[in-house]
C-alpha cells in the first residue's frame, strides 16, 4: 500500500506542477493542456498541466445539437483516450493514478470514528453520469447557445478544491462574482471531505462518474484479477482489506473494483493473481459467491 500511495502522490504532483501562474497569472494553456489526464483533476486548477476526461466529455456533449461536426472531432479524441486508458488500465486509474482518490485515502487515515453506508447508494454515480455528464449538456443550452458542463459547474468537488478556492485567493476581483452556486459547491466539498474521513473513498463509491466509465473495462481490459480455489483458505482477509467492500471472487472484476491490489498482496496463499489477457472469460468473471460466505457455510456444515 505504501508503494501505491507513493506512486499516487508523485502522479498528483506531476499533474499539478505548473508554477508559471505565479508569474503570468491564470491557468496553464500550453500544449500539455491538450493531453487527456486519466484521473479526476480539475482543468482550471492554476497548477494543472492537463485536461480531465469528464470535462472533455461534457464539452463533447455541449455542442452536439448546435455544432455536431465540432462535437464529433472531440468525441473521436475522447473515445481514443478512454479506450487507451480503459483497455490498458481500467480502474487502475482509480487505485494508482487519480489525485482525488489519493486525497480520500489520506483523509481516511485520520484517527476518527468510521461508518458504513448502504451499497444501494452507489446508484448515485449512475445518475450523475447519465444526468449531469451526458444528458443535461445536450438538453439545455446556456447563454452562448451551447450546453453547460453541468457536472463541473454544480457538483465536482475536485474543481472547487483545486480551482474555485485557489482562484479566489489568487484573483481577489473574482470575489464579487460569488453567488449561491459557489456556496453550494463549498458545502458539498466539505461534506465529501468529511465523509472521506469517516467512510473510505466515499466519492469513488457513491459519486464518481469517471470511475464508473473505467469500471466498464474491468472485464475487457488487458489486466484482470483471477481467484484460484485450490489455494484459497477462505480466511476472508481479502474482503476485509478491500477499500471498495467487494465480495471476492464474485466482484473481483466488477465495475466497482479499483485495482488497488490490496486483496492480491494480502492473500497468504497467493490465491488471487493479476493476469494479462484480452480474451473474454465470462465464466471466471461471474463466480457467484464470496469467500466469507463460503467460510460461514463451511462452519455451519461442521456443526
Secondary structure, 3 states (H helix, E strand, C coil): CHHHHHHHHHHHHHHCCCCCHHHHCCCCCCHHHHCEECCCCCCCCCCCCCEEHHHHHHHHHHCCCCCHHHHHHHHHHHHHHHHHHHHHCCCHHHHHHCHHHHHHHHHHCCCCCCCCCCHHHHHHHHHHHHHHHHHHHHHCECCCCCECCHHHHHCCHHHHHHHHHHHHHHCHHHHHHCCHHHHHHHHHHHHHHHHHHHCCCHHHHHCCHHHHHHHCCCCCCCEEEEECHHHCCCCCHHHHHCCCCCCCECCCCCCCCCCCCHHHHHCCCCCEEEEECCCCCHHHHCCCCEHHHHHHHHHHHHC
